[in-house]
Amino acid sequence: MPAGKKLFGAKKATTDSADSSTQDLPHAERYFVGIDLGTTHSLMVACPQIEDESLDINSVELTPIDVLQTLAPSEVEARYNLPSFFYIPGVELPTDQFELPWDASPAHLVGSYARDLAIKTPGRAVHSAKSWLSHRGSNPRSANLPQTQLEDVDKVSAFEVTKAYLKHLQGNWDYAHPHAPLVRQDVTITVPASFDPAAREMTAEAAQAIGIDNLTLLEEPQAATYAWIHTHAANWREHLHKDDVILVVDVGGGTTDLSLIQVEEHEGELGLNRLAVGEHILLGGDNMDLALAYSVSQKMSADGTQLQPWQISGMTHSCREAKEKLFSDADLKQAQVIIPGRGSKLIGGTLQSELSREVLDELLLNGFFPECNADDKPQQSTRTGLTQLGLAYAQDAGITRHIAAFLSKHAKATTRSSGDHTFAQPSVILLNGGVFKAGRLGQRLLDQMNQWLTTANAPAARLLDGCDLDTAVAKGATYYGLVRSGKGLRIRGGLASSFYIGIASSMPAIPGMPQPVQALCVAPFGLEEGDSVDIPEQTFGLVVGEAVNFQFFGSTVRQDPCGTLLEHWQPDELYELPDIQAKVPVGALSQGEVLPVKLRASVTELGTLSVQAIPVDGGEAFKIELDVRENIQ
């Protein structure tokens, strides 16, 4: 290493979190490791695996793991999280300036410095890779990011970026725990509840590509609930009661994730059952930071300073820091905002402004948590006819309206309801995500919910006192490792959607009329990991020897029994998944022949779905996997 190069810095920096005091892990060979692979930040939490059957789960420490990362050229320090930013250096940034303890010359940057460089040169940066994994109009394996790259930048795929984040976390872990490499640990990675099987599989494949095979995927709202249970392990039954319905509202950096979980009683013991999940809503803290940046730019414009669009975008990180300072100090009236600048007339190349508490409260409360009615829907504006092919960002910033639409869509999901059955009626709200560090946001959400419930003549809801909002998902993922080993309380969930396969109708050809397609439910909502279901009463024809498309549909609204054949459905009841193009081997049959088969569906331990076509007359079954975009095996 060149003389004078700063590897770890003069101190171990842990300044970005309320829960920044990371303890050393007890020395062990095997650990439960939870990874929150977030849209804007990724975190690791771990605890040792202990075989003692008498272990009191209340005493288990879930320890956050500091992540070494580049902060500047030749400067590597630890932070409690890893910003989910990927940066492709140019010739102006020699890779030998970014040496990591486990990688002498990385081809790209991830983490804090990647985020800082992304502000200055967005054409070399990728973020929101997690959302690209689930984009139904984009193949996550295609090298199409950054969307607007510079001429000398080779594009990468969302899959490769996701793998890079995991590879960095793996290198950090292995460097600190050479006696217990990550590939030998029990790893749980969290994903949005709204992820379809293809996005889940892409996440799992990214981990498996770096050798992590002992892997489980867990929905983020469930992870947040597990973290709450661990925090209240000694008395959670005093806070939750039979038939309580928990609304989990998880507002992360880039997404809002919603789930309903019901408290049930089984043989005298309370348990939890996940009832419904929301859609993948691209709306979160990043939107709030941009809104704050725009507000500061308007203030400066009124004072005579006109900012360029790149400057408004570039000061979002500073607005995020100002927001967090105001959140953490109730007595602080305003916080400084730094605006990047160019030219010798600017001191240090930057401008300065302030973000006031009044502006913060007004923008976030009324802009993102507006008062509305229980039957309101997210607002849709008239769109421009041509648009860039990008992520499907939410058009309406009103999170309360998205919650109202979610509860209305799942009005029949719970047994707890008053005479007004027009929306699901939670009795408890659990909040997760750093934005709720602002207590007024959580209180506004609770007040809005109780206004809806009062109008419906239903009992008021209460807010669960949470745990650390930054680390809850990663801690919940680690706790889930304990749960799967037989300790603690398990949330019953299974598939978050019902899944259907398209069945072509048998009918004469009619000019100009497409062949009708029916939707057969092959995997009902809630089908548990490791389980399978047969459809024995119906026989279908499988076309062999020709390139064909298999159509799949999903639904977070319908909960049809397995084998239900839908001839028609409303546009908002089913959503279409990417087709699977395949060619079934001919075998002893003739090309184009139709083989009679019965169907069986199964869910893997990762929560991905496969459908088997079993020949009626015997023979090898053909597997149609919804989770990959490749040929039938």
N, C-alpha and C positions, 0 to 999 in steps of 0.2 A: 504494500500500500504506500503511495507517495507520502513523503514527509509532510507533516502539518495537516493531513487530511482528518477531518473531524468525523468520527464514526458514530459515537453515541451522544456527543455533545457534553456540556459541562453538567447537565442535569437531566433527569428523566422527566420529560414534560408530560404532565397529565392535567392540563388546564381547561379542557373543553367539556367537562362533564361534572354534574353534581355527584356522581358516584365514581370519582376518579381514583380513589385510593385502592389501587389494585394490589392484592396480597399475593405472596408467593404461594404456588400450589404445593400441597404436600407431595413428597417424592413417592411416585408409584409407577408401576409398569403399564397399567390400564386406566383410562379415564373415560368418562362421559363428556363429550365435547359438543356444545351447541353453537351453531353459526347462524347469525342473522345476516343473510345476504341481502342487504337493503338497497333501495333505489339510490339513495344518496350516501349512506354509510353502511359499513359492514363491521360486525363485532363478533368476538369469540368469548365464550364462557365455558368453564370446565369444573369438574369435580372428580375425585378419584373413585374408582369402582371398588367397593368394599363388599366382600362376600359374607360379612357378618349378618345372619338372619335377624338378629335382635337389634339391628341398627335403627335408631330413632331418626326417621326422615326429617324431623324438625331440626336436628342438629347438623344436617348436611350444609356445608358452605358451598355456594355457587360463585366461583371466583372469575371476575373479568380478566381477560388476558390482554396486556398492553401489546400494541403492534408497532414494531420498528418500521420506519418508512422514511423516504427522502423528503426533507423539508426545503432544501435548497442544494445547489451543487456542492458536493463533498460534505454534506451535512445530513446525518441520519439520526433521528431520535424516535422515542416511543410516544405513541398517542393511544388513548383508550379505544379509539376506533380507526377504521381505515376508510377514508372517503372513497366512494364508489365512482372514481374517475380514472379514465385510461387515456394516456397521452403518448403520441408517437413523436419522439424527438427528431429534429432536423439536424443538419450539419452544425448549426450554431450551438448545439448541446451535445458535446461528445459523451458517449455512454460511459466512459471510464470515470466520469465525475459522479456517477450515480451507483457506485459499488454498494452492494448490500452484503451482509455477512454470509449469505447463502448464494449470492449471484454476483460475480465480479464485474460483469458487463451486461446489464439487462437491456433487452432490445426495446423496451417501452417502460413507461412510468405508470405506477398506480399510486393512489393515495393523496396525501396533502399537497405535494408539489404539483402533481398532475392536475389537481383541482385549481391551484393558483394559475398554472400555465393555461388552463382551459379558458380562463377569463380573458387572457390576453390574445390567445390564438385558438379560437374555437374550431378552426378548420383542421386541427391536429388532434382533437379530443373527442372522446366518446363518453357519454353518461346515459343513465336510464337504460342500461343494457337489459335489466330485468324486465322492463316493459316491452322491449323489443323481442324478448323470448316468447312472449304471449301474443304478439301482434298477429292477428289472423290474416293479414294481407302481406306478410313478409316471412320468408324462410329464415329462421334464426341461424342457419348454417351458411347463408349467403354473405359474401364480403361486401356489405353495402353501407358501412359506417366508417368515418363520419359522413353524414348526408351531404354536407358541403365541404369537401376536403380540399386542401391545397394541391397544386399540381404534382409535387414530389412526394405525396403521401399515398401509400398503398392502403386501401380500405381493408377493414377486418369485419368479422361477423360478431353478432351478439353472443354466440356460443363461445368464440375464442376470448372475448372480453370477460365473460363470466368465468371461464377457466383461469384467466390471468389473475382475477381477484382471489380465487380459491388457491391458486398456486402461491401467491404472496402470503396468504394466511398460513399455508402449509409450511413454507420456508421459515416463517417467523416462529411457528410452533416447534418445528424440528430443531431449529437453532437453540431454542431455550430448553428443549426436552430431548436431547440426543439419545437418552436411554429409552424413550417412549415415542417413536415417530408417529405422526398423525395417521398413517396408513394402518396402524395396529389398534387404533382407538375406535370406540363406538360413537359415530358422528351423526348428529341430527342437524339438517339444514332446513331453515324455514322458507316457505313460499306463500304468496298470497292465496287466500282461500278461493279466489276467483280463477286461479291458474287452471287451464284445461290440461288433460293428460299429456298433450304434446309438450307444453311448457314445463310440466313436471319432469318429463323424461329428459328434456334438454338440460335441466338443472342437474339431474342425477348423472347424466352422461358426462357433463363437465367435471363433476367430482370423480367419477370413475376413471376418466381420462388421466388423472394425476395419481391414480392408485388407491383412491378412497372407495373401497368396496363394501365395508361394513357401515352402510348408510341408510338413514331413514329420512323421509321428508315429512314436515309438519306444517299445518296451516298457521299463519301468523296470529290470527285472533285466538286460536286455541293455545298457542304458545304464551300469549299475554295472559290468558286465563290461568294457565299452569303456574306462571310466575306469581300471580296473585295468590293462588292456593298455597304455594310454597311460603310466601311472605306471611300468610295467615294460617299456617299449617296447624297450629295448636287450637284455633278457634274459628275456622272458616264456617263451621256449621251454625255458629251463632249469627253469622251475617247472611247466610242463604238458607232458604226454607223450601220445602216441597212445593212444587208447581211454580216457583219463581222462574221468570224468563229474563235472561241476561242479554242485553244488547251490548255487544262489543263494538266500540267505535275506535278504529285504529287509523289515525291520520299520520302517515309517515312523511318523508321528504317529498316523495313524488306521487304517492297513491293514497286513496282512502279505501279501507277494507272494512266491511260490515258483516257481522255474524249474529245469529240468534242461538242461544244455548239455554236449554231448559233443565231445571233441577228436578230430578225424578227420584222415586223411592223404589228400591229393589230389595225384597226380603229384609225390610227394616233398615236398610242402609241407604243413605242419600248418594245419588250419582248424577252425572252430567251427560246430557245428550245434545249434540249439535243439530239444530233444526233447519237452518237455512243460512246461505251465504249470499253476499252481494256480487255485483258485477265488478270488473276490473276498472275502477274509476281513477283516471290519471289526474289527480287533484290532491295537492298536499302542501307541505311547508314551502316548497320551492315556489309555488304560485304566490304564496304570501310574501316571500322575499322580493319577488319581481314587482308585486303591487306596491310594496314599500319603496322600492327603488324608483318606480314611476312617480310616486307621490313626492319623493325628495326632488326629483328632476323638475316637477311642476313648480315646487316652491322656489327652486333656483331660477327657473325661467321667469317667474314673477319678479325676482330680484335682479333680473337682467343678464343672467348667465344661461346660455343655451347649450345644452348637452347633446352630444351625438348619440345615436342609438347604441353604438358599441360601448359608450361610457355608462349608459343606463344599465345595460346588461352586465357590464364589468363591475358595478358596485353592488350587485346583489349579495355577494359574500359579506361585504362590509355591513349591509343592511341586516343580514342574518346575525352577525355578531352584535350589532346594536340591539336588535330585537331580544336576543338572549340575555344581554346585560340588563335590559329593562325588565325582562321576566324575572330575573334572579334577585333584583334589588327593588323592593316595593317603594323605597324612598327616592329612587332616582327619577328625575323629571325628564331628562333627555340624554341621548347617547350620540357620540360622534360617528359620522359616516365619512369614509374616504372614497373619493371618486378618482379613478385613474385618468391621467391626462398626458398630453404630449406637448413638447415645445419648451423653450428656455424660459418663457415668461412665467411658467408655473413652478412654484417652489417645490423641489423634489419631484416634479412631474405630476403632481396630484392637486386636486381641489378638496375642500372640506365642507361638510354641512352637518346638520343635526337631525336626528329623528326624535320627535317628542312623544311622550307617553300618550297624549291626547290623540295624536295622529295614529299611533299604534292601535289603541283601543278602538277608535272609530273604524279604521280600515278592516281590522280582523273581525271585530264583532259584527258590524253591519255588512261588510263585504263578503265574508266567508261563513258567518253564522247568522244570517238574517232571520228575522221573525217571519213565519209563514204559517199556512194552514196544513192540517194533516193530509189533505187531499191534493196539495200542490205537487207539481212535477218540475224537474229541472227544465229551465227555460232553454229553448232552441232558437237561435238567431238565424236570420236569412244568411246563407253562406255564399261565398264567392264561387262562381261556376268552376273555375280551375283552382286547384290547390296543390301544394307539395305533397308527395307521398310520404307522410310522416306518422308519428304516433297519434292515436285517436284521443287527444286531450279533451277533457270535459269542457263543454262550451259554457256551462253555468258554474260559477265559482261558489254558489251557495250550498255548502255542505248540508245544511239543515233540509234543503229541498231534496237532496239526494237521499237523505235518511227517510224523509216522508215517503218518497217513491218506493224505497226498499221495503218499508213496513206495510205499505199498501199492497205491494206485489205479493207479500207473504202473509196476508191477512188470516189465512186458514192454517198457518203452520203451527200455531200454539193452541193449547186448550184453555189458556187464560185470556178471556175476553169478556167484555160487557155486552150489553144489547147491541152496541155498534160494532159490527164485524168488518168494518171497512179497512182496518189496519191492525197489524199485530201490535199487542200492547205489552211492552216490557215492564217488568216491575223493578228491574235493577239495570244500571248502566255502568259499564266498565270502560274507562278511557285508556288509550295507549297512544304514544307518540309525543315527541318533544314539544309540539305546539301547545299541548295542554299544560305545560309548565305555567302558562298564563291562566291563573285560576278563574279569571272572568270568562274564559272561553268555555270551560267545563260547566260553569254555573249557568251560562247562557243556554247551553245545550240541554241541561237538566230543566231549566225553566220552560224552554220551548216544549220539551217532551211532556211535562206536566200540564201545560196549557192544552195540548192535544188530548191528554187523558181525562182532564176535567171536563172538556167539551163532550167526550164520549161517556161521561159518568162512570169512569173507571178509577180505581185507586191510584194514588200518586206513585211515581217511581222514586227510587233513592239511588244515590251515587256511591259506588264502592270506593273506599279510600284505596288508592292504588299503591304500587311499588315504584321503583325508579323507572321513569318513563323512557330513558335512553336505553337501558340494558334489559328491559323486561322480556322482550322477545327472545333474545339469546339465552337469558336465564331460564325461560320457560322451555326452550329446546333442550337444555341440559337436564332440567328436571324430568323431561319426558323420557330421557334415557333411564332414569331411576324407575319411572313408572313402568316401562317395558320390561324391566328386570323383576317386576313383581312388587314394587314398593309404591306407596302413594295412590292417589285417586286418578283413574283414567277417564277421559272424556270420550264417550261413544260418538263416533262421527261417520266414518266411512266416506264414500264418494260425496262430494259437495254438489254434484249435479246428477240428473238422470241422463243417460246416454242412449241414443237411438242409432240404428243403422238403416240406410235407405234401401227400400225394396221396390224394384221396378214392377209396375202393374202389367199383367198380361192382357193385351188388347190389340185389336187391328191397327195398322198404321193409318193415320189420318193426316193429309197434307196440312202443314202449318201448325199442327198440334203436337207439343212435346209429350213424350211418354210420361204419364203421371208416376210420381214416386210416393210411396207410403213410408212411414217412419215406424220401425219396430223397436220397442224398448228392450234392449239387451242387458242393461245394467241399471237397476233402480237406484234412486237417491238413497244414500246411507249404506250401500253395500260395503261391507267391511273389508279391509286389506286382508289378503290371503284367502278370501271366500270366492266361490264360483256359483253360478246359477245356470240351469239348463232350461231350454225351451223345447220340451219333449212333444208337445201337441202339434207343432207345426213343422212342415217340411218345405225347404226352399231349394231353388236351383242355383248351382254355382257354375258359372261359365268358365271353361278351362281352355287353355291354349291361346287366348287372345288378351291383348292389353285392355284392361278395363279399369274403371274408377269405382272405388268404394266410397259412398257418401256416409258421413257421420253427422249427427246433430247432438246438441246438448240443451239442457233446460235447467234453470235454477228455480223455475216456477212450478212445472208439472212434477208430480210424484206418482207416476203410473207404475203399476205392477209389471214385473218382467213378463214379456210376451204380448203386451198391449200393442196393437197395430193401429196407428193413427192414419186415417185417410185424409184428414185436413186438420189444420191448426192455425191459430192466430199468429200474426207476424212477430208479436213479442213473447210468444210462448216457447219457441225453439230458436236456437241460433245455429248456423251451419258452421261446421268445423272444416279444416282443409281436407280435400279429397285425398285418398290414398290410391296412387296409381300402381297397379300390380299386374302380374301375369301368372296365373296358376299353372303349374306344370301339367302337361297333357297326360303323362303316364300311359296307361293302356287305352285311353280314350282318344277320340278324334278331336282335332282342333275345332273349337266352337261348340262342342257338345256341352250339354247342361247336366251336371252331376247332382242328383238328389242328396241333400245334406240336412242335418239338424244343427242347431247352434248352441254353443255354450260360451258364456262370458266369465272372465275371472279378473280379479283385481290383485295386483302384485303388492308386496310390502311397501313399495314406493308410492302406491296410490295410482299407478298407471293401469290402463285397461287393455285387455286383449280379448278378441272374439275368435273362437275356434269353429270352423265348419267341419262337421264330422260326417263322413259318407254313411248313408243309411245302410248300404250293403257291406259295411266294414272297410277297413283300410286306414291309411294314415290321415290324420286330421290336418287341415290347413289352418294356419294361424294368421289372423288379420289383426295387426296391432295398430291401435289408434294412436299409440304414443310415438311412433316413428314414421317417417315419410320414405320408407323403402319397400322393397318387394316382399311379398309373402314368403315366409320361410318354408 
